[in-house]
Protein backbone atom coordinates (compact mmCIF):
# COMPACT_ATOMS: atom_id res chain seq x y z
CA UNK A 1 0.00 0.00 0.00
CA UNK A 2 2.69 2.55 0.94
CA UNK A 3 4.84 1.98 -2.16
CA UNK A 4 1.90 2.58 -4.50
CA UNK A 5 0.80 5.65 -2.53
CA UNK A 6 4.24 7.28 -2.55
CA UNK A 7 4.81 6.32 -6.20
CA UNK A 8 1.78 8.45 -7.04
CA UNK A 9 2.91 11.69 -5.38
CA UNK A 10 5.70 14.17 -6.07
CA UNK A 11 5.88 15.92 -2.71
CA UNK A 12 4.79 14.88 0.75
CA UNK A 13 3.06 17.82 2.44
CA UNK A 14 2.50 17.63 6.20
CA UNK A 15 1.52 20.80 7.99
CA UNK A 16 1.17 20.43 11.71
CA UNK A 17 1.70 23.00 14.38
CA UNK A 18 1.53 20.67 17.38
CA UNK A 19 4.95 19.15 16.80
CA UNK A 20 3.74 15.54 16.40
CA UNK A 21 5.13 13.88 13.32
CA UNK A 22 4.70 10.14 13.64
CA UNK A 23 6.38 7.97 11.02
CA UNK A 24 5.09 9.69 7.89
CA UNK A 25 8.14 11.84 7.11
CA UNK A 26 10.34 8.74 7.37
CA UNK A 27 7.93 6.78 5.20
CA UNK A 28 8.14 9.44 2.49
CA UNK A 29 11.92 9.30 2.71
CA UNK A 30 11.94 5.52 2.32
CA UNK A 31 10.33 6.00 -1.08
CA UNK A 32 12.39 9.02 -2.16
CA UNK A 33 9.63 11.60 -1.85
CA UNK A 34 10.76 14.98 -0.48
CA UNK A 35 8.61 16.59 2.20
CA UNK A 36 7.41 20.10 2.89
CA UNK A 37 6.57 20.41 6.57
CA UNK A 38 6.09 22.86 9.42
CA UNK A 39 9.19 23.75 11.44
CA UNK A 40 7.84 22.67 14.83
CA UNK A 41 8.59 19.87 17.25
CA UNK A 42 10.77 17.13 15.83
CA UNK A 43 9.98 17.80 12.16
CA UNK A 44 13.38 19.45 11.56
CA UNK A 45 15.20 16.39 12.86
CA UNK A 46 12.91 13.96 11.03
CA UNK A 47 13.31 15.81 7.73
CA UNK A 48 17.02 16.52 7.74
CA UNK A 49 18.04 17.79 4.29
CA UNK A 50 15.23 15.87 2.58
CA UNK A 51 12.75 18.66 2.09
CA UNK A 52 11.75 22.17 3.00
CA UNK A 53 10.61 23.51 6.35
CA UNK A 54 8.07 26.31 6.55
CA UNK A 55 7.99 28.43 9.74
CA UNK A 56 4.23 28.17 10.15
CA UNK A 57 1.96 25.60 8.53
CA UNK A 58 -0.87 28.12 8.55
CA UNK A 59 1.08 30.61 6.41
CA UNK A 60 -0.33 29.84 2.96
CA UNK A 61 2.22 32.03 1.15
CA UNK A 62 5.14 30.24 2.83
CA UNK A 63 3.67 26.84 1.98
CA UNK A 64 3.02 27.83 -1.64
CA UNK A 65 6.55 29.25 -1.89
CA UNK A 66 8.04 26.00 -0.59
CA UNK A 67 6.01 23.91 -3.03
CA UNK A 68 6.95 26.20 -5.91
CA UNK A 69 10.62 25.91 -4.93
CA UNK A 70 10.41 22.12 -5.10
CA UNK A 71 8.54 22.01 -8.42
CA UNK A 72 10.43 24.84 -10.15
CA UNK A 73 13.85 23.22 -10.00
CA UNK A 74 13.89 19.54 -10.95
CA UNK A 75 17.57 19.26 -10.08
CA UNK A 76 16.86 20.51 -6.57
CA UNK A 77 13.89 18.14 -6.38
CA UNK A 78 16.20 15.24 -7.19
CA UNK A 79 18.71 16.38 -4.58
CA UNK A 80 16.00 16.68 -1.91
CA UNK A 81 14.64 13.24 -2.78
CA UNK A 82 18.13 11.74 -2.67
CA UNK A 83 18.97 13.38 0.67
CA UNK A 84 15.67 12.24 2.17
CA UNK A 85 16.22 8.63 1.11
CA UNK A 86 19.86 8.72 2.21
CA UNK A 87 18.96 10.09 5.65
CA UNK A 88 16.25 7.50 6.23
CA UNK A 89 18.44 4.66 4.95
CA UNK A 90 21.20 5.80 7.27
CA UNK A 91 18.98 6.11 10.34
CA UNK A 92 16.78 3.14 9.79
CA UNK A 93 16.67 0.30 7.40
CA UNK A 94 13.29 -0.93 6.25
CA UNK A 95 13.63 -3.81 8.73
CA UNK A 96 14.41 -1.44 11.62
CA UNK A 97 11.56 0.84 10.59
CA UNK A 98 9.15 -2.12 10.45
CA UNK A 99 10.35 -3.33 13.85
CA UNK A 100 9.75 0.11 15.36
CA UNK A 101 6.23 0.30 13.93
CA UNK A 102 5.44 -3.21 15.16
CA UNK A 103 6.69 -2.23 18.62
CA UNK A 104 4.41 0.79 18.63
CA UNK A 105 1.46 -1.30 17.53
CA UNK A 106 2.18 -3.93 20.18
CA UNK A 107 2.00 -1.18 22.79
CA UNK A 108 -1.54 -0.19 21.78
N, CA, C and O atoms as CSV, one atom per row, in Angstrom:
chain,resi,resn,atom,element,x,y,z
A,1,UNK,N,N,0.815,-1.192,0.000
A,1,UNK,CA,C,0.000,0.000,0.000
A,1,UNK,C,C,0.865,1.266,0.000
A,1,UNK,O,O,0.640,2.160,-0.816
A,2,UNK,N,N,1.847,1.354,0.899
A,2,UNK,CA,C,2.691,2.551,0.943
A,2,UNK,C,C,3.475,2.771,-0.348
A,2,UNK,O,O,3.527,3.899,-0.837
A,3,UNK,N,N,4.090,1.724,-0.919
A,3,UNK,CA,C,4.838,1.979,-2.157
A,3,UNK,C,C,3.966,2.570,-3.260
A,3,UNK,O,O,4.393,3.495,-3.952
A,4,UNK,N,N,2.756,2.052,-3.436
A,4,UNK,CA,C,1.902,2.580,-4.504
A,4,UNK,C,C,1.439,3.998,-4.188
A,4,UNK,O,O,1.301,4.819,-5.094
A,5,UNK,N,N,1.197,4.295,-2.909
A,5,UNK,CA,C,0.803,5.654,-2.535
A,5,UNK,C,C,1.924,6.637,-2.847
A,5,UNK,O,O,1.701,7.641,-3.523
A,6,UNK,N,N,3.130,6.352,-2.356
A,6,UNK,CA,C,4.237,7.285,-2.550
A,6,UNK,C,C,4.701,7.342,-4.003
A,6,UNK,O,O,5.267,8.351,-4.424
A,7,UNK,N,N,4.474,6.285,-4.773
A,7,UNK,CA,C,4.806,6.324,-6.202
A,7,UNK,C,C,3.897,7.297,-6.946
A,7,UNK,O,O,4.250,7.784,-8.020
A,8,UNK,N,N,2.739,7.578,-6.378
A,8,UNK,CA,C,1.777,8.449,-7.038
A,8,UNK,C,C,1.848,9.909,-6.646
A,8,UNK,O,O,1.037,10.708,-7.113
A,9,UNK,N,N,2.808,10.283,-5.790
A,9,UNK,CA,C,2.913,11.687,-5.379
A,9,UNK,C,C,4.315,12.216,-5.649
A,9,UNK,O,O,5.283,11.457,-5.685
A,10,UNK,N,N,4.409,13.527,-5.838
A,10,UNK,CA,C,5.704,14.173,-6.073
A,10,UNK,C,C,6.298,14.742,-4.799
A,10,UNK,O,O,7.513,14.712,-4.602
A,11,UNK,N,N,5.441,15.260,-3.938
A,11,UNK,CA,C,5.883,15.917,-2.708
A,11,UNK,C,C,4.955,15.492,-1.580
A,11,UNK,O,O,3.739,15.408,-1.748
A,12,UNK,N,N,5.551,15.230,-0.445
A,12,UNK,CA,C,4.785,14.884,0.749
A,12,UNK,C,C,4.606,16.163,1.560
A,12,UNK,O,O,5.583,16.753,2.021
A,13,UNK,N,N,3.376,16.582,1.730
A,13,UNK,CA,C,3.063,17.824,2.444
A,13,UNK,C,C,2.421,17.476,3.775
A,13,UNK,O,O,1.354,16.863,3.813
A,14,UNK,N,N,3.069,17.868,4.874
A,14,UNK,CA,C,2.495,17.633,6.195
A,14,UNK,C,C,2.648,18.914,7.004
A,14,UNK,O,O,3.755,19.324,7.351
A,15,UNK,N,N,1.528,19.522,7.288
A,15,UNK,CA,C,1.515,20.805,7.990
A,15,UNK,C,C,0.844,20.622,9.338
A,15,UNK,O,O,-0.379,20.534,9.447
A,16,UNK,N,N,1.673,20.570,10.347
A,16,UNK,CA,C,1.171,20.429,11.712
A,16,UNK,C,C,1.840,21.499,12.553
A,16,UNK,O,O,3.004,21.837,12.338
A,17,UNK,N,N,1.118,22.011,13.483
A,17,UNK,CA,C,1.697,22.999,14.383
A,17,UNK,C,C,1.776,22.506,15.817
A,17,UNK,O,O,2.116,23.266,16.724
A,18,UNK,N,N,1.458,21.216,16.026
A,18,UNK,CA,C,1.526,20.673,17.377
A,18,UNK,C,C,2.824,19.922,17.639
A,18,UNK,O,O,3.068,19.479,18.762
A,19,UNK,N,N,3.652,19.777,16.620
A,19,UNK,CA,C,4.947,19.146,16.804
A,19,UNK,C,C,4.949,17.645,16.643
A,19,UNK,O,O,6.026,17.049,16.603
A,20,UNK,N,N,3.787,16.995,16.548
A,20,UNK,CA,C,3.743,15.543,16.401
A,20,UNK,C,C,3.933,15.172,14.943
A,20,UNK,O,O,3.244,15.694,14.067
A,21,UNK,N,N,4.853,14.284,14.687
A,21,UNK,CA,C,5.135,13.876,13.320
A,21,UNK,C,C,4.660,12.456,13.056
A,21,UNK,O,O,4.013,12.203,12.039
A,22,UNK,N,N,4.967,11.535,13.940
A,22,UNK,CA,C,4.705,10.137,13.641
A,22,UNK,C,C,5.691,9.665,12.581
A,22,UNK,O,O,6.699,10.328,12.334
A,23,UNK,N,N,5.417,8.546,11.963
A,23,UNK,CA,C,6.378,7.967,11.024
A,23,UNK,C,C,6.293,8.486,9.594
A,23,UNK,O,O,7.089,8.067,8.753
A,24,UNK,N,N,5.365,9.373,9.291
A,24,UNK,CA,C,5.095,9.691,7.886
A,24,UNK,C,C,6.246,10.372,7.151
A,24,UNK,O,O,6.429,10.124,5.959
A,25,UNK,N,N,7.011,11.203,7.804
A,25,UNK,CA,C,8.140,11.835,7.111
A,25,UNK,C,C,9.174,10.775,6.747
A,25,UNK,O,O,9.733,10.801,5.651
A,26,UNK,N,N,9.426,9.849,7.655
A,26,UNK,CA,C,10.336,8.743,7.366
A,26,UNK,C,C,9.823,7.840,6.261
A,26,UNK,O,O,10.594,7.366,5.427
A,27,UNK,N,N,8.522,7.603,6.255
A,27,UNK,CA,C,7.933,6.781,5.197
A,27,UNK,C,C,8.131,7.438,3.837
A,27,UNK,O,O,8.475,6.764,2.867
A,28,UNK,N,N,7.918,8.733,3.759
A,28,UNK,CA,C,8.136,9.444,2.494
A,28,UNK,C,C,9.595,9.300,2.064
A,28,UNK,O,O,9.884,9.074,0.889
A,29,UNK,N,N,10.505,9.433,3.018
A,29,UNK,CA,C,11.925,9.297,2.713
A,29,UNK,C,C,12.298,7.915,2.217
A,29,UNK,O,O,13.150,7.779,1.339
A,30,UNK,N,N,11.663,6.878,2.774
A,30,UNK,CA,C,11.942,5.517,2.316
A,30,UNK,C,C,11.668,5.352,0.828
A,30,UNK,O,O,12.306,4.543,0.154
A,31,UNK,N,N,10.715,6.123,0.325
A,31,UNK,CA,C,10.325,6.002,-1.077
A,31,UNK,C,C,10.818,7.168,-1.930
A,31,UNK,O,O,10.364,7.349,-3.059
A,32,UNK,N,N,11.755,7.965,-1.386
A,32,UNK,CA,C,12.389,9.020,-2.165
A,32,UNK,C,C,11.506,10.201,-2.492
A,32,UNK,O,O,11.700,10.862,-3.512
A,33,UNK,N,N,10.533,10.475,-1.630
A,33,UNK,CA,C,9.632,11.605,-1.853
A,33,UNK,C,C,10.006,12.718,-0.878
A,33,UNK,O,O,9.911,12.525,0.334
A,34,UNK,N,N,10.430,13.882,-1.383
A,34,UNK,CA,C,10.761,14.985,-0.479
A,34,UNK,C,C,9.513,15.503,0.230
A,34,UNK,O,O,8.399,15.389,-0.280
A,35,UNK,N,N,9.721,16.070,1.407
A,35,UNK,CA,C,8.609,16.590,2.203
A,35,UNK,C,C,8.693,18.099,2.354
A,35,UNK,O,O,9.779,18.678,2.371
A,36,UNK,N,N,7.543,18.718,2.463
A,36,UNK,CA,C,7.408,20.104,2.894
A,36,UNK,C,C,6.628,20.020,4.190
A,36,UNK,O,O,5.524,19.475,4.218
A,37,UNK,N,N,7.193,20.558,5.269
A,37,UNK,CA,C,6.565,20.411,6.573
A,37,UNK,C,C,6.792,21.634,7.443
A,37,UNK,O,O,7.690,22.437,7.191
A,38,UNK,N,N,5.973,21.762,8.460
A,38,UNK,CA,C,6.091,22.863,9.422
A,38,UNK,C,C,7.345,22.684,10.266
A,38,UNK,O,O,7.729,21.559,10.584
A,39,UNK,N,N,7.974,23.779,10.623
A,39,UNK,CA,C,9.189,23.751,11.445
A,39,UNK,C,C,8.814,23.819,12.926
A,39,UNK,O,O,9.071,24.819,13.596
A,40,UNK,N,N,8.211,22.758,13.418
A,40,UNK,CA,C,7.844,22.666,14.834
A,40,UNK,C,C,8.192,21.274,15.343
A,40,UNK,O,O,8.322,20.326,14.569
A,41,UNK,N,N,8.339,21.173,16.638
A,41,UNK,CA,C,8.591,19.870,17.245
A,41,UNK,C,C,9.805,19.191,16.646
A,41,UNK,O,O,10.857,19.805,16.473
A,42,UNK,N,N,9.647,17.925,16.334
A,42,UNK,CA,C,10.769,17.133,15.828
A,42,UNK,C,C,10.811,17.049,14.302
A,42,UNK,O,O,11.578,16.263,13.746
A,43,UNK,N,N,9.993,17.855,13.625
A,43,UNK,CA,C,9.981,17.796,12.163
A,43,UNK,C,C,11.346,18.105,11.554
A,43,UNK,O,O,11.756,17.450,10.595
A,44,UNK,N,N,12.051,19.091,12.097
A,44,UNK,CA,C,13.375,19.454,11.557
A,44,UNK,C,C,14.309,18.249,11.602
A,44,UNK,O,O,14.993,17.952,10.622
A,45,UNK,N,N,14.337,17.566,12.722
A,45,UNK,CA,C,15.204,16.395,12.863
A,45,UNK,C,C,14.742,15.261,11.948
A,45,UNK,O,O,15.567,14.594,11.323
A,46,UNK,N,N,13.441,15.043,11.868
A,46,UNK,CA,C,12.910,13.962,11.032
A,46,UNK,C,C,13.185,14.212,9.557
A,46,UNK,O,O,13.423,13.268,8.804
A,47,UNK,N,N,13.154,15.463,9.138
A,47,UNK,CA,C,13.310,15.814,7.731
A,47,UNK,C,C,14.765,15.857,7.293
A,47,UNK,O,O,15.094,15.432,6.186
A,48,UNK,N,N,15.631,16.362,8.146
A,48,UNK,CA,C,17.023,16.522,7.740
A,48,UNK,C,C,17.120,17.437,6.535
A,48,UNK,O,O,16.527,18.516,6.518
A,49,UNK,N,N,17.872,17.006,5.521
A,49,UNK,CA,C,18.037,17.786,4.289
A,49,UNK,C,C,17.102,17.294,3.191
A,49,UNK,O,O,17.290,17.621,2.019
A,50,UNK,N,N,16.086,16.503,3.570
A,50,UNK,CA,C,15.229,15.867,2.581
A,50,UNK,C,C,13.955,16.598,2.240
A,50,UNK,O,O,12.979,15.984,1.809
A,51,UNK,N,N,13.953,17.903,2.428
A,51,UNK,CA,C,12.753,18.658,2.094
A,51,UNK,C,C,12.895,20.100,2.527
A,51,UNK,O,O,13.999,20.598,2.750
A,52,UNK,N,N,11.762,20.757,2.643
A,52,UNK,CA,C,11.747,22.174,2.995
A,52,UNK,C,C,10.862,22.379,4.213
A,52,UNK,O,O,9.746,21.863,4.289
A,53,UNK,N,N,11.379,23.136,5.156
A,53,UNK,CA,C,10.613,23.512,6.346
A,53,UNK,C,C,9.971,24.870,6.128
A,53,UNK,O,O,10.596,25.780,5.582
A,54,UNK,N,N,8.725,25.007,6.554
A,54,UNK,CA,C,8.068,26.314,6.552
A,54,UNK,C,C,7.860,26.708,8.011
A,54,UNK,O,O,7.523,25.860,8.838
A,55,UNK,N,N,8.060,27.996,8.338
A,55,UNK,CA,C,7.990,28.426,9.736
A,55,UNK,C,C,6.632,28.175,10.382
A,55,UNK,O,O,6.552,27.880,11.574
A,56,UNK,N,N,5.575,28.292,9.600
A,56,UNK,CA,C,4.225,28.171,10.148
A,56,UNK,C,C,3.347,27.491,9.110
A,56,UNK,O,O,3.170,28.006,8.005
A,57,UNK,N,N,2.801,26.343,9.462
A,57,UNK,CA,C,1.958,25.599,8.535
A,57,UNK,C,C,0.675,26.298,8.159
A,57,UNK,O,O,-0.006,25.885,7.221
A,58,UNK,N,N,0.330,27.362,8.884
A,58,UNK,CA,C,-0.872,28.117,8.548
A,58,UNK,C,C,-0.577,29.304,7.632
A,58,UNK,O,O,-1.495,30.023,7.236
A,59,UNK,N,N,0.686,29.512,7.294
A,59,UNK,CA,C,1.084,30.610,6.410
A,59,UNK,C,C,1.024,30.113,4.968
A,59,UNK,O,O,1.978,29.520,4.464
A,60,UNK,N,N,-0.103,30.362,4.314
A,60,UNK,CA,C,-0.330,29.840,2.962
A,60,UNK,C,C,0.748,30.288,1.985
A,60,UNK,O,O,1.177,29.500,1.141
A,61,UNK,N,N,1.192,31.534,2.081
A,61,UNK,CA,C,2.215,32.028,1.155
A,61,UNK,C,C,3.532,31.278,1.330
A,61,UNK,O,O,4.208,30.972,0.347
A,62,UNK,N,N,3.900,30.981,2.580
A,62,UNK,CA,C,5.136,30.236,2.830
A,62,UNK,C,C,5.027,28.811,2.287
A,62,UNK,O,O,5.979,28.287,1.709
A,63,UNK,N,N,3.881,28.199,2.472
A,63,UNK,CA,C,3.669,26.836,1.975
A,63,UNK,C,C,3.712,26.821,0.449
A,63,UNK,O,O,4.374,25.971,-0.146
A,64,UNK,N,N,3.015,27.748,-0.178
A,64,UNK,CA,C,3.018,27.827,-1.644
A,64,UNK,C,C,4.430,28.086,-2.159
A,64,UNK,O,O,4.848,27.487,-3.151
A,65,UNK,N,N,5.165,28.970,-1.495
A,65,UNK,CA,C,6.545,29.246,-1.894
A,65,UNK,C,C,7.424,28.011,-1.808
A,65,UNK,O,O,8.249,27.770,-2.689
A,66,UNK,N,N,7.250,27.227,-0.749
A,66,UNK,CA,C,8.038,26.001,-0.592
A,66,UNK,C,C,7.700,24.995,-1.684
A,66,UNK,O,O,8.593,24.373,-2.260
A,67,UNK,N,N,6.417,24.835,-1.966
A,67,UNK,CA,C,6.009,23.910,-3.028
A,67,UNK,C,C,6.522,24.371,-4.386
A,67,UNK,O,O,6.984,23.557,-5.186
A,68,UNK,N,N,6.444,25.670,-4.649
A,68,UNK,CA,C,6.954,26.202,-5.913
A,68,UNK,C,C,8.458,25.974,-6.028
A,68,UNK,O,O,8.961,25.667,-7.109
A,69,UNK,N,N,9.173,26.124,-4.917
A,69,UNK,CA,C,10.621,25.909,-4.931
A,69,UNK,C,C,10.956,24.467,-5.293
A,69,UNK,O,O,11.918,24.213,-6.017
A,70,UNK,N,N,10.170,23.532,-4.796
A,70,UNK,CA,C,10.408,22.124,-5.104
A,70,UNK,C,C,10.098,21.833,-6.570
A,70,UNK,O,O,10.881,21.175,-7.254
A,71,UNK,N,N,8.970,22.317,-7.046
A,71,UNK,CA,C,8.542,22.011,-8.417
A,71,UNK,C,C,9.301,22.804,-9.481
A,71,UNK,O,O,9.435,22.334,-10.611
A,72,UNK,N,N,9.793,23.977,-9.151
A,72,UNK,CA,C,10.431,24.843,-10.145
A,72,UNK,C,C,11.808,24.349,-10.577
A,72,UNK,O,O,12.246,24.638,-11.690
A,73,UNK,N,N,12.478,23.624,-9.727
A,73,UNK,CA,C,13.855,23.224,-9.995
A,73,UNK,C,C,13.957,21.707,-9.862
A,73,UNK,O,O,14.099,21.185,-8.757
A,74,UNK,N,N,13.884,21.004,-10.988
A,74,UNK,CA,C,13.889,19.538,-10.954
A,74,UNK,C,C,15.208,18.990,-10.413
A,74,UNK,O,O,15.231,17.921,-9.803
A,75,UNK,N,N,16.300,19.713,-10.631
A,75,UNK,CA,C,17.575,19.257,-10.077
A,75,UNK,C,C,17.513,19.306,-8.553
A,75,UNK,O,O,17.926,18.364,-7.876
A,76,UNK,N,N,16.998,20.402,-8.022
A,76,UNK,CA,C,16.862,20.512,-6.567
A,76,UNK,C,C,15.912,19.439,-6.043
A,76,UNK,O,O,16.155,18.848,-4.991
A,77,UNK,N,N,14.828,19.189,-6.781
A,77,UNK,CA,C,13.890,18.136,-6.384
A,77,UNK,C,C,14.636,16.810,-6.236
A,77,UNK,O,O,14.481,16.108,-5.237
A,78,UNK,N,N,15.444,16.480,-7.238
A,78,UNK,CA,C,16.204,15.236,-7.192
A,78,UNK,C,C,17.162,15.189,-6.016
A,78,UNK,O,O,17.326,14.145,-5.385
A,79,UNK,N,N,17.794,16.317,-5.720
A,79,UNK,CA,C,18.711,16.378,-4.579
A,79,UNK,C,C,17.963,16.188,-3.264
A,79,UNK,O,O,18.425,15.462,-2.384
A,80,UNK,N,N,16.803,16.842,-3.129
A,80,UNK,CA,C,15.998,16.683,-1.912
A,80,UNK,C,C,15.559,15.234,-1.746
A,80,UNK,O,O,15.648,14.671,-0.655
A,81,UNK,N,N,15.083,14.635,-2.834
A,81,UNK,CA,C,14.636,13.242,-2.778
A,81,UNK,C,C,15.792,12.329,-2.386
A,81,UNK,O,O,15.629,11.436,-1.555
A,82,UNK,N,N,16.959,12.556,-2.985
A,82,UNK,CA,C,18.134,11.738,-2.670
A,82,UNK,C,C,18.535,11.900,-1.207
A,82,UNK,O,O,18.790,10.908,-0.524
A,83,UNK,N,N,18.594,13.129,-0.722
A,83,UNK,CA,C,18.971,13.377,0.668
A,83,UNK,C,C,17.974,12.752,1.636
A,83,UNK,O,O,18.363,12.219,2.676
A,84,UNK,N,N,16.691,12.816,1.295
A,84,UNK,CA,C,15.671,12.243,2.171
A,84,UNK,C,C,15.841,10.729,2.261
A,84,UNK,O,O,15.810,10.162,3.353
A,85,UNK,N,N,16.019,10.080,1.120
A,85,UNK,CA,C,16.216,8.632,1.110
A,85,UNK,C,C,17.497,8.256,1.839
A,85,UNK,O,O,17.512,7.311,2.627
A,86,UNK,N,N,18.561,8.987,1.580
A,86,UNK,CA,C,19.856,8.718,2.209
A,86,UNK,C,C,19.767,8.836,3.725
A,86,UNK,O,O,20.302,7.997,4.449
A,87,UNK,N,N,19.085,9.887,4.211
A,87,UNK,CA,C,18.958,10.086,5.649
A,87,UNK,C,C,18.176,8.950,6.286
A,87,UNK,O,O,18.570,8.426,7.328
A,88,UNK,N,N,17.070,8.571,5.663
A,88,UNK,CA,C,16.247,7.502,6.226
A,88,UNK,C,C,16.994,6.182,6.169
A,88,UNK,O,O,16.966,5.420,7.135
A,89,UNK,N,N,17.666,5.894,5.050
A,89,UNK,CA,C,18.440,4.661,4.946
A,89,UNK,C,C,19.522,4.610,6.009
A,89,UNK,O,O,19.791,3.554,6.581
A,90,UNK,N,N,20.139,5.747,6.271
A,90,UNK,CA,C,21.201,5.803,7.267
A,90,UNK,C,C,20.651,5.571,8.670
A,90,UNK,O,O,21.235,4.818,9.449
A,91,UNK,N,N,19.544,6.206,8.993
A,91,UNK,CA,C,18.983,6.105,10.340
A,91,UNK,C,C,18.286,4.785,10.592
A,91,UNK,O,O,18.389,4.203,11.671
A,92,UNK,N,N,17.585,4.331,9.591
A,92,UNK,CA,C,16.778,3.135,9.794
A,92,UNK,C,C,16.645,2.376,8.485
A,92,UNK,O,O,16.267,2.934,7.454
A,93,UNK,N,N,16.952,1.140,8.550
A,93,UNK,CA,C,16.673,0.296,7.401
A,93,UNK,C,C,15.177,0.009,7.388
A,93,UNK,O,O,14.470,0.310,8.349
A,94,UNK,N,N,14.708,-0.567,6.308
A,94,UNK,CA,C,13.293,-0.933,6.246
A,94,UNK,C,C,12.968,-1.905,7.377
A,94,UNK,O,O,11.905,-1.805,7.990
A,95,UNK,N,N,13.872,-2.841,7.661
A,95,UNK,CA,C,13.629,-3.809,8.734
A,95,UNK,C,C,13.548,-3.115,10.092
A,95,UNK,O,O,12.681,-3.438,10.904
A,96,UNK,N,N,14.447,-2.163,10.339
A,96,UNK,CA,C,14.412,-1.441,11.617
A,96,UNK,C,C,13.157,-0.589,11.717
A,96,UNK,O,O,12.555,-0.485,12.786
A,97,UNK,N,N,12.766,0.014,10.617
A,97,UNK,CA,C,11.558,0.836,10.590
A,97,UNK,C,C,10.337,-0.035,10.887
A,97,UNK,O,O,9.479,0.336,11.688
A,98,UNK,N,N,10.268,-1.190,10.235
A,98,UNK,CA,C,9.155,-2.119,10.454
A,98,UNK,C,C,9.119,-2.572,11.910
A,98,UNK,O,O,8.054,-2.623,12.524
A,99,UNK,N,N,10.275,-2.897,12.454
A,99,UNK,CA,C,10.345,-3.333,13.846
A,99,UNK,C,C,9.839,-2.248,14.789
A,99,UNK,O,O,9.119,-2.542,15.743
A,100,UNK,N,N,10.210,-0.998,14.531
A,100,UNK,CA,C,9.746,0.107,15.364
A,100,UNK,C,C,8.244,0.281,15.297
A,100,UNK,O,O,7.596,0.509,16.319
A,101,UNK,N,N,7.685,0.175,14.100
A,101,UNK,CA,C,6.233,0.299,13.933
A,101,UNK,C,C,5.529,-0.850,14.646
A,101,UNK,O,O,4.526,-0.641,15.329
A,102,UNK,N,N,6.055,-2.062,14.487
A,102,UNK,CA,C,5.441,-3.206,15.159
A,102,UNK,C,C,5.488,-3.034,16.671
A,102,UNK,O,O,4.537,-3.392,17.366
A,103,UNK,N,N,6.587,-2.489,17.183
A,103,UNK,CA,C,6.687,-2.226,18.618
A,103,UNK,C,C,5.645,-1.229,19.086
A,103,UNK,O,O,5.038,-1.397,20.144
A,104,UNK,N,N,5.441,-0.186,18.286
A,104,UNK,CA,C,4.408,0.794,18.627
A,104,UNK,C,C,3.028,0.155,18.628
A,104,UNK,O,O,2.221,0.396,19.526
A,105,UNK,N,N,2.768,-0.656,17.621
A,105,UNK,CA,C,1.457,-1.301,17.531
A,105,UNK,C,C,1.236,-2.292,18.668
A,105,UNK,O,O,0.125,-2.417,19.181
A,106,UNK,N,N,2.294,-2.993,19.059
A,106,UNK,CA,C,2.177,-3.928,20.182
A,106,UNK,C,C,1.829,-3.210,21.473
A,106,UNK,O,O,1.178,-3.774,22.352
A,107,UNK,N,N,2.264,-1.962,21.583
A,107,UNK,CA,C,1.998,-1.181,22.792
A,107,UNK,C,C,0.588,-0.618,22.865
A,107,UNK,O,O,0.191,-0.082,23.900
A,108,UNK,N,N,-0.171,-0.732,21.785
A,108,UNK,CA,C,-1.539,-0.194,21.784
A,108,UNK,C,C,-2.520,-1.100,22.475
A,108,UNK,O,O,-3.707,-0.780,22.552
